[in-house]
Amino acid sequence: MDIRIKSGFFMAIFMLNVSNRSNPMITITRPTLLLNEKQCKINIQRMVDKANRLNVQLVPHFKTHQSSEIGEWFRAFGIGSITVSSVKMAEFFARSGWSNITVAFPFNMHEIPAVNKMLEQHVNLTLFVVNTEVVQRLNEELTAPVNLFIEMDAGYGRSGVATEDIAKVKELVALIEAGSMTNLYGLYCHPGNTYHTNSVEEIKGIWAGVIKKMLAVKTALGVAGESLKIRVGDTPGCALVEEMEGVDEIGPGNFVFYDLVMNYLDVCAESDIAVVMACPVVAKNENRNEIIIHGGAVHFSKDHLFAANEEKFFGEVVVLEEEGWSPIVEGIKLVSLSQEHGVLRASAEVFEAIEIGDVLGILPIHSCLTANLMKSYTTLNGQEIKHLESF
């Protein structure tokens, strides 16, 4: 692939050296999510190596990429069990040949028929439960057994049984063990509060607290807790924490691509980010030093960060290059999004360097949501990679 930079230093035209193609040129004409396959595989390898080093099983969350092809990259690194965030996603990856799937979301009893269909296809499913009503319904309506995680809340405050509520946990354990269609597999916690921290040490502190609380629950269950697996699943902790004694499995997802949130938390280097939005410039406003791109909330989502001056922003600008993209360009940020419009505010120097028709690279705030909205990827050699929502 050869990328020629035009119109100052931003316009990217992709020249593809692909045999048997009469027209090797591909031009970015609309918002496109570019994927650096090499960096993505480096990110996967790094997490696989860490799990092996710490003697924990990596059961990666596929909600970030939602791609059967990227899933095969994980399989090539020895991954055999995966995590997803919906029954629909489980069905998709079951069709792609994955047979050990955890659905990491409090189970919705209305989807029992879909689960039964997968069980008929010999998919080994592990579901989340947080209440007795769902456990009872599973035992009444399932046609084959499933494994269950009791989801625990160790302080994040989203879903899950509070780790202090031992009575509730014991009630669930008793009901699960009494059922003919439910097997108790373990305790799961997603410490999502690591995403709202101010330091690496704070992330590590949250993880230490989570492990302590999860082990306390396991101990309180006595004999019933001895064989239970403990799984923890957030990218900040899984990427940074080196002390995982007591944890059996980890289930991070965002690490496959990373994004600006992870970079701002010092979880990853800027160069670890494996996806970028390519967005055409359609207008400029000299009075405000603002640049309009085709790239809005329907492409990025509205997740945001705050700059040092407390200004909200939705992405950082990079220069598209042959082997990927440049470091973040200083003096310009994506500061506003509506449905299709993105507004960049730039310094005078950067504003003058950008021309209408240029294609800018924009690093996403939250790659999981951006990937879900874009519904496909284009690699740096021009290959399209499908997403669950592509079909």
N, C-alpha and C positions, 0 to 999 in steps of 0.2 A: 504493500500500500504506500502511496505517495500522497502526502497532503501538501498542497501549495497554499501559502498564506497570501491573501489579497486584501486590498482596501485597508491600508495601514497594517495592523498586525493581527486582525481578527478573522477575516473571511476564510473559511475552510472549505475546500473542494476536495472530495475524496476520489483518488485515482486507484482503482482496484486492478491488480495484476492477477486476473483469474483466467485460466485457460478456457477456450471454447466459449468466450463471450464476445459478441460483436461490439458491444458498447460498454467498456470497462469503467466509465465515469459515473459516479453516483454523487449527486449534489444534495446537500441538506436543504430541503425546501420547507419544512414545517418542524415543530418541536419533536425532537428525537432523543430517546434515552440511549446514550452510548455506554457500552460495557467494555472495560479493560479485562479481557479474559485472563491474561497473565497475572494481573494483580489479584483478581478474584481467586484464582487457584492458589496463589501464595497465601491469601487469607485463610483459605480452607486448610491448607497444609499446616499452617502455624497452629490453628486450634486443635487439629488432630494430634499434632506432636505434643501439645501441652497436655491434652487429656491422657495420652499414653504415659507421659512423664509423671503425672500426678496420680496415675492408676485409677482414673474415673472413666466411665463410659460416656462418650460423646453421642448424644441423640439429638442432632441439630434440628433447629426449628426452620421449616421450609416456608414459613409465611412471608419472609422477606423476598425471596426470589420467585417462588411459585412457578418454577419452570422444570419440566421433565428433563430437559437437556442439562441444565445446571445441576439437577439432582444426580445425573450420571457422573458428573465431576466428583461429587461426594462419594459415590459408590466406588469410583476408581481409587479413592483414598481409604477404602476398607469400611465405609459406613454401611451398616445393614439395617438400622432402625432409625426412624425419623419422627419428628413432631410436626403437627400442623395445627391450624387454629379454627378449623371448621370441618364438619362432616363432608361438605362439598369438596374441600381440599383433599380430604382423605380419599374420597372416591377418585379424584383426579390422579393422585399418586398411586393408588391401588391399580389403576389402569396402566400405569407406567411400570408395574412390576414390583412395587414395594409391598411387602407383606407384614411388616411390623411397624405399626403406626399408632402414635399417641395423639389424641385430639385434645389439645391443651386449651380447653374452654369449658366452663361449667355445663354439663351435658343438658341439652334441650330435649326433653322427653318426646316431643313431636317428631323427632328424627329417628325413632326406633325402627320404623320400616326400612329406612336407608341403611341403618347399621345391620339389620338382619340380612339384607342383600349382600353386603360385603362379607359378612360371616359365612354365608353360603359359598362365597368364592375363596374361602379359607384365608381370609385376611385376619391377622392377629391384632385385635384392636385393644387399646388401653384408653379408657375414658376418665374424665374428671367428675367427681361428685362432691357436693357441698351440703346436701340435705337428704333427709330420709325419704321424701316423696319420690325423688328420682330413683333411688335404690330400689324402692318397692316396685315402681313401674317397670324397671329393667327386669327384675325377677319375674314379673307377671307376663311380659310381652316378648322378651328375647327368645330366639330359637336356638341359640348356642351361647356358651359362656363368653364373658369379656373380663379383662383385667380392669381394675379400678385404682386410680390415685385418689386419695382424699386431698383436695387442694387446701393448703394452709395459708393463712394471712399472718405474716410475722411482723407487720407494721406498715405495709404499703397502703392498706385500706381500700382495696378494690374488691375482689371476690375471694372467697376462701373462708374456712373456719379459723377463727382466732386461735393462735397457738396456746393461749391461756385457757381456752374453753375445752378442757380435757374431757368433761362430761359429754359434750357434743361429739367429740372424736370417738369416744368409747361407744356411744350409741350407734354411730355410723359403722364402726368396726363390727359390732355384734350383728347388725342387720346384714352387712355385706357377707360375713362369714356364714350366716344362717341361710343365705340364698343359694339356690342351685345354679343360678346363671351369673353370679358375680364372684370374682376372685380378687381379694385385696392384694394389690401389688406394692403400694408404697405411699409415701407422703411427698407432695410436690409444693414448691414455693417459688413464685416469681417476685423477687424483690425489686419491683419497678421503681421504688424510691431512689435507687442508685442513679436514675436518670435526672434527678433533681438535686444533685449535690454540687459542692463547690471545690472539692479536692479529691485526689486519688485516695488519700488516707480516709476520707469520709466514706468512700465506696467500700474500701476494705473493712472499715468498722461496721458498716451495715451488714456485710457478708458474715463477719464473725458473729454478730448478734443473731443472724438468721440461723446459722449452723447450730449455735448453742440452743436456740429455741426449738429447732426441729429435733435435735437429739433428746431434748427434755421430753418432748411429746412421745417420741419412740420409747424412751425409758418408762414413762408413765403407763404405757400400754402393757408392760410386763411381757409375758410369753408371746402375746399377740403381736408385739412390736419387733420381736427379735429378727424376723426374716424380712421385714419391710425395707424397701429401697427408699433412699432419700435422693430426690432430684431437685436441683436448683437451676433456674433458667433465665438469666439476663446477660446481655453482652458485656456491659461494664464490669461486672464482677467476674464473669468467666474469663475475660481478657486480662484482668489485672491481678486477681487474687492468686497467690501461690500456695496458700495453706487451705487445703480442702479436706482435711481429716474428718471423716464422718459422712462425707458426701459420696454417694455411689455413682450418680449420673449427673451430667450437665446438659442443658438444652438451649443454648443461645442461638440466635438467628441473624441478627443485624450484622454480625461480624463478616458475613460473606461479601457485603458491599461496603460496610461502614458508611458514614455520612458526617455532616458538619456537627451534629449533636455530639457524636462520639469524639470528634476531633476537639471540640471545645471543652469536653470533659477530660481531655488528655488520656482517653482510652486508646486512641489510635493516632498515628501520624497523618498529616494531610495527604501524604503520598500513598497511604493505605486505602484511601477512598477509591472504589473501583467503578463507580458510575458517575456520569455527568450528563446534564441536559444540554443539548445543542439547540439554540433558539435564534431564529432570524431577527435582525433589527429592522423595524418597520417605520420608525419615526424618531425625530429628535426635537426637543424643545429647548432652544438656546436661552430663553429667559429663566429657566429653572435648572439648567444643566441636567436635564432628565432625558432618558433614552427609553423608547417603548420597544419591547420585544414581543414576539408571538410566543407566549409562554405564561399561562396564568394559573389560577387555582385548580382548574381541571387537569393540569399537568403536574403541578408541584404539591398540591394540598396547601393548606394555610398554616402549617406548622412554622414556627419562627423562633429566632433567637434575638438577643439584645446585644448591640454593639457596646463598646466602652462608653460611648456618649449616651447610652440608654435608648438609642434609636432601634426600633424593631426592624428586623430584616428577614428576608425569606430565601436568601441564597447568596453565594459568593461567585465572582466572575473569574474564569480562567481562560487562557488562550489555547485553542485546540491545536494540537501538534501531531506529527506523524505517528509517534509512539504513545500517544495519550493526550496529556494536556499539561499546561504550565502550572507552577505554583500560583496561589491566589494573587490576583492583581490588586494592588493597593489603590485606594481612591475611588472605588466604585462598589456599590452593593445593590441587590434587588430589594427595594424598600416598600413595594406595594404590589398587590395582586388583586385582580378581579377575575371574571370567568376565563377570558382568553388573553387579557392584557397583563403584561408584567412591566413595572416601572423601575428603571435603574436610575440611581442618583450618582453622579460622577463628579470628580474634580475637573477643573477647567482643562487640564492637560489630557486626561483620559477621555473627556467628552470630545475634544477635538480629534483625537486619534480614531474614534469610532465613526464609521460611515453607515448610512442607510444601505441595507443589503448585506452587511457583515453578519456572520454567524458567531454568536458568543457561546462559550461553555459556561454553564451555571452549576456549581456543586449544590446538591439538594440538602435541605435541613434534615429531612427524614426520608431515607432511601426506601424504606418499606412502603410508605404511602405513595411516593412518587412512582415506584415500580408498579404498584397496583393500579394507579391511574393510567400509566402509559401503556400497559398491557403487552409490551414486547420490548426487546432489546436489539440494538445493532452493535455488533462487535467492531473493533477497530479495523478489521479486514473486510467489513461490509456484510457479514453474515447476520441474518435475522434469527433471533432466538425467541421462540414462542413462550408465552406466559399462560397460566390457567385461564385468564380472562381474554386471551386471544381467540378462543374458540366459540 
